[in-house]
């Protein structure tokens, strides 16, 4: 009997075991605990609590108007972020790869915002929206810049988009650059010989070849956009009123800032988890199907 595969498996498990312990202790255990607390009325202060079943879920989805509004606002934010962030990232990647010189500098410049905390970035952009843009509007002909970017619900959503795109597009750009570098050059040359212009070559040759990277980009933006918190917390704190309150901020307020209803907040967190899970599975299924067809 050959025992070599068993020895290899034991060695591999020995290397994985420490990481698995940390993952189980700091990710799986809290997640399972959150699932349990979502079925209770625990307020995080009283050591005793009661099992309430799915009443927290029913209340959140039928009676909590603020939470329902936060779901719709988050969905709106997700749609804009998925389209704009991936579109801009692909555009930047193509433009940078088409440059003969200074590619490294362009990559560094556009990637640098990703290295800054979104909290700090939010404070920076708050200064820009409240001080810099009004100053520019006052001393130039660009009077449309003098708006209440933070305090007006008509513009606060776009200020969140600007901050989020500024922070996240550079990371996606690097992924798409790596994918573009893996496209065989002879396929592009063959398309050019056949008479295809640059746009046709990108649509029919380059884009199908980078579908795996597009799948990753969509997954990252969907996952991150649904769970967005830092950008909203730093820039608008959900205001004015609750016009820019996302799901994560609503959960945070419910658990720590309002009534300390930790069990109820856990139920909202589980609802967010199932929303992200379903949307991600659908997205992966669609993109994997496109990859096979391409």
FENHUDA-V232398 format. One line per field, one symbol per residue. phi: phi as a letter, one per 30 degrees, with the letter a starting at -180 (. if undefined). burial: b if it has 16 or more other ideal C-beta (glycine too) atoms within 10 Angstrom, else e. Layout:
phi = ???
burial = ???
//
This chain:
phi = .dcdedddddddddddeedddddddcbdddddddddddcbcdcicddcabdcicddddddcbcdddddddddddddddedddddddddddddddddddddbidddddddddeeddceddddddddddddcbdddddddcbddddddbddcccedcddddddddddedcddddeddddddddcdeddddddddddjddddddddccddddceeddedddddddddddcebeddddcbhicdibdcdcdddddddddbccchddddddddddddeddddddddddddddddddddd
burial = eeeeeeeeeeeeeeeeeeeeeeeeeeeeeeeeebeebbbbbbeeeeeeeeebeeebbebbeeebeebeebbebbbebbebbbebbbebbbebbbebbeeeeeeeebbeebeebbeeebeebbebbbebbeeebbeeeeeeeeeeeebebbeeeeebbebbbbbbbbbbbbbbbbbbbebbeebeeeebeebeeeebeeeebbeebbeebbbebbbbbbebbbebbbebebbbbbbbebeeebebbbbbbbbbbbbeeeebbbbbbbbbbbbbbebbeebeeebeeebeeeeeee
//
